[in-house]
Amino acid sequence: MENNPRQAAPVSVDVPLLSNQNVLMNIALIKQYHENMPIAKVEPIVFSALRKLDLERIAYKRNPDLNNEERFYAMLLRASMVQDALVIIDRPFKIIPHLQNIDYIFKALKNIEDFYLSCQSQLQNYKFDWELTLHKPQS
């Protein structure tokens, strides 16, 4: 894996899921578009990723039918599908407003760590002053 990824893979409210596609397709489209991977080959990869988060049940839901946590997870998995990319989680508390701290997000990242590493994506944790004062991790 390169030290400098060639592209960004954002998890952000500014890059929403496609509302006319279900979660499975939102995530699978990345591999289909970037790697020309057929749906029959990418579908098991997506289900494996959803299984790591115990979210297979959301595979056929569309964006409006998801709760905030499910939407965040779908966006995270979609970003993790981008090969040789830097996964950027932008303003996670805007995606999941009721979170009290970032422990929930770190747990999700731990659960899918081998998945995004296998896609050769990188994840960097940048902390901003406004985020640190509003949402401190609990030990």
Secondary structure, DSSP 4 states (H G I P E B T S, - for coil): --SS-SEEEEESTTSPPPTTSBHHHHHHHHHHHHH---HHHHHHHHHHHHHHTT-GGGTT-BGGG--HHHHHHHHHHHHHTSTTEEEEE--HHHHSTT-SSSHHHHHHHHHTHHHHHHTT-EE-----HHHHHH-PPP-
